Amino acid sequence: MFVVGNTVGAAANISIERRLTQADGDPEARLRETMKAATDIAMRYPRLRARVESAAGTE
């Protein structure tokens, strides 16, 4: 299972990179928008909010 878990993370990174570079516009801006949307969703859930806040150093 450990090997599969590592592969999934790498595949997710490759997938998002491809999606951002194939779309029109600035890939860095699209990444910022995607991360902001994911953060906004995570802030709705207490456990995810705690992880986001601790990763941001606002704990």
Steps between C-alpha positions, in 0.01 A plus 500: 500500500783741576626486141153570363465799733824652373396447139165668548666819625739513206217432254294781652788745458549401136126524435468852637810617315361371170159649562646842583735512200240384247243763592505850361646776711769516765567163669630665818183708532287189446699318769443787744126494421484121545686513831279783628186304411635187673593703808156662512335157490737358764422789736139376521607183681654516851767233452608632162490857631741404778741347250483801267556741787792299642661477154462875458664565836196676645445255782 
